[in-house]
Structure formats: C-alpha cells, structure tokens
Amino acid sequence: MTLLVGAEGCLGHAVIAAAAGEDGLTATSREDSGPYYVNLETPPDSWRLPDAGPGGAALILAALTDTAACEADPARARRLNLEAPRELARMLAARGFFVVFPSTSQVFDGSASLPGPDAPTNPVTVYGGLKAEAEAAILGDSPRSAAVLRISKVLDAGNGLIRRWVGDLLAGRTVEAFSDMVMAPVSEIDAARTMLGLARARTPGRFHLSAARDMSYFEAARLGAAVLGADPGLVRPVSGAGRGLFLPAHAALGASDPAPEPEEVVRRAFELAAGALRGGRT
C-alpha cells in the first residue's frame, strides 16, 4: 500500500496521475468521512489510519505552504508544518509505513550555490525554519524508515502566478516580474515521480530535487511570453527589495541525479496553463 496524505492539493493530484494504473494507492481525506481521515487542524486521536501491510509507504503532502501565511501566523504554521506532521509520521511508522516527507530549499538561506543534502541548514523564513525542524524530527524519530525530499520550486499549470501571467499576456496586458528573485523550478509530475520512487525504494535519508540552475522570475516571464507568441516587451522587470520578500541569491540545490533545465519546466508550465485557459473559453 502507498498512502497519500494531502491528496487534495496540486502535488497530490500529480501523485495520483503519476501512479495511474498502479494498484495499492490509497488516500486519506481531510473531511471526516470514508475509512481513512487526517486533518492536521484536528487532534491526532481523531485521525484514522490503515496498517501498512508488506512494503507500505506513506507520502505526507499536507502542509501550510504559503510563506506569507506562515509569517503572519507562526503558531498555526508550527502546528501544521512541524507538530502535526511529526506526530503523523510517528503514527505511520508505528503502523509499519515508510514515510516520505517533502521539504523545501528554504531550509537554506540561499547564500550558497548548490548546497548538498548534507549541508547545514540555515533558514531565514518561518516556513523554512519549521521545515528544517520537521526534517530533523522525523528522521530522528525514524532514521531507518523515513526519507526527506527537498524540492526547490514546484511549477505547474495551476500555479496562480503562471495562470495570471498567461491570462494577461494573451490579452496583451503588461506583466511585472521580479528581476532579483530566482527559482530553480521542477515540474509537479517530476516531483510526484521522485516521491513515489523514494516510497518504492524505501531508502532513508535526505534527497534533493531541483532544476540544474537558477532562473529569475523576469526571465521566466519573458520565456513564457515567447512560448505564447506574445510580445516579450509586455514583461517589465521590477525589484522585490523592500517588499518583505525572501530574495535568496541562489535557489538551485545540489542533487546527484540529472537535473532538468529550468527553461524546459517553465515552457511546459506556460503551455499547459495556456491550453487550460483556452480550453475553458470554448
């Protein structure tokens, strides 16, 4: 059995798509219905979990990933990104599951280029700090039955920023994009496949998934304009300085596996978002 906690989000949908045709994928619900229930906002003694069975693994995708929301309400962020996931991982391990826990490049401050999985963490955001604590706690509690996958940036067709850019560019409207904010994007399907691979292999430890190098948001928007056949001049560079944003010098992570080129990921996200938008108009 592969148990998916957090099936309702974009990454959960990608895992379901990546596992299509495979037997044994089961999801919990955050609504108190059905056989298996997990809502990180509710007490752990209300959760209903199955037993793992032979080779069972669980993916804990439920989290508060909005960095601004984490900064605004650090107490709630701590419950949803540290305390509840740690307790859930303990409960799952006790039932025989190998746990896969996705994390973030924000466990680093972005000052170093391509930090490896064993590099010391030094977060500067609430979200990154809680993820770093959760990583250490989950691996400390179950060192032989847990894997952490740090993901630099998941970029998919449902991303709100990409969808807004696509809509504006197709309508001939200008868009503003940060020239001093970088990302190292990976596709949601690659993130899903990597997590499922870790679940199947049951290899404990820390792992990285990242694009091969950084790309600024301005560069991504300009590429998106070209993909859409829009005027690149519609994309205007702006600075994120003074806006209370996390502006790392580097976002890409060091990884042992071949990493995708960021242009490939951005191009795919724009093409899929444009297809969805155009399809919705017919």
Buried (B, 14 or more C-beta within 10 A) or exposed (E): BBBBBBBBBBBBBBBBEBBEEEEEBBBBBBEEEEEBBBBBEEEBEEBEBBEBEEBBBBBBBBBBBEBEBBBEBBEEBBBBBBBBBBBBBBBBBEBBBBBBBBBBBBBBBBEBEBBEBEBEBBBEBBBBBBBBBBBBBBBEBBEEBBBBBBBBBBBBBBBEBBBEBBBBBBEEEEBBBBBBBBBBBBBBBBBBBBBBBBBBEBEBBBBBBBBBBBBBBBBBBBBBBBBBEBEEEBBEBBEBEEEEBBEBEBBBBBBEEEBBEBBBBBBBBBBBBBEEBEEEEE
